[in-house]
Each structure stands twice: as C-alpha cells, then as structure tokens.
C-alpha cells in the first residue's frame, strides 16, 4: 500500500515560514499531479497548490506569491514552502498525489497554526 507521510507543520507567528514535506513510500511512475489541500474547522477542503506532471504550478489566489510547491522525484517527495504566513492560513494541510497508474493517495494531514 502506498503511504504519504507529511511533516513540517506547527505553530508560527504571522510573517513566519514553514516548509511542509510529503514523502511517498514508493516511487510514482506516471504522475498526473501533486497537490496540497487545506481544511479549516467547519470549512470545506480547498486546493491550495498543484504541480502537474510537466512541472507547471498553480496556486489559490490567497497564497500566490507566498507559497511555493515543488517536488523531488528522487526522494518521492513533494514540498510546500510557506512564507509570510497569515492567521487565515491556519488549517490542516493535506498532500495528495494523483498517478495515472497507481491512483490517488492522501497524506494524514498536518496542522498549521498562525495565531493573530
């Protein structure tokens, strides 16, 4: 079974930075996309950032210019660098990998808290 293990969450003050990591237990051979979602209590889960198979990235408007999604294929890992964090960024962050052959997989979620 493929597992995605997330790390890097925590509590940071506004303006601070965190880097989330999501390491897969196996290599992905036919990636459709790698994504980061987030969900605040009582809210829907929203797509925050995505990187496609050709490396094209996209971002939700509120994080554009502050967050950067990247990947390291050799390490089977996707990252989310989060800079200039704001209280509105507080949520549980989930990584997702969608692979043409292996299917779609989710990480366990990691809490990011930015107090006001």
N, C-alpha and C positions, 0 to 999 in steps of 0.2 A: 504494500500500500504506500502511495506517495504521501509524504507529510511535509508541510510547510511550517517551519518554526520561526516565529517572529521574536525580535528582541529590539531593545533600544528605547522603549517608551519610558515615561517617567513624568515627574513634576518639574516644570521650569517656569521661571518668571517671564512675563511679557518681554519680548525683544530677544529672548534667548533662542537657542538652537538645539535640535535633536536630529539624530540620524537613525531611522528605523531600518532594520535588516530583516529579510525573509529568506531563509535558507531552505532549499528543497532537498529531500533525502535522495533524489535521483536526478539524473540529467534529463532535460527536456529536449527532444529532437525536432519537434515541429511546432514551435510556439506560435500561437495566434496573437496573444497579447499578455502582458503582465500588468497588473493593476493594483492600486491602493484605493480602498474604500474607507470611509469613516462613518460612525454612527454615534450620535449623542443620545442620552437617555430620553425616551419618549419620541424620538425622531426616526425618520427613515434612514436607511443606509444609502449614502451618496458616494458616487465615484469622485475621487479626488485627483488622481493622476493615472495615466496609462502610457505604456510604451509598447509599440507594435513590433512585429517580427523584424521589420526593416530598421528599427531604432527610432521611428517617429514618436515623439512625445506629445501628450496633450494634458491640459490641466483645467480644473474647475476655476472659474474666474477669480474667486476669492483668494486662491492660493497662488495664482500666476505671478511669477516674479519672485516668490518667496520659497517655493518648494521645487525640488528637482528629483525626478525619478531616473534611476539608472540601473544597470544590470551588469553582472559579471558572469558570463556564461561558463567560464572555467570553474567557478565556485558554486554554480547553480543558485545564485543569489540575486535578489532584486532589492534595491535600496530606495528609501525616500529621505532625502536631505531636507529638513525643515528649518528655515531661517526666519528671523523676525516673527517669532510665534506670538499669537494673539489669544486672548481668552476665548474667542469664538472658535479657535482650533481645538478646544477641549472635546475629546471624543475617544471612543475605542477605534483603533485603526486596524483594518484587516487587509492582508495581502491576498491576491488572487492570481493564479496562473491558469491560463486557458491554452490548452495544447490540442492541436488537431488530432493527434493520435491517442494521447493519454487522457484527454478530457479536461475538466475544470476542477481545480483544487483551491481550498481556502486555508489560510492560517488561522490560528486560535484567537487572534486579536491581542492587541497591546494597548494599554491605557496611556493616553497623553493628556496631561492636565496643565493648563495655563491659568493660574489664578489672576483675578483682576486687582 
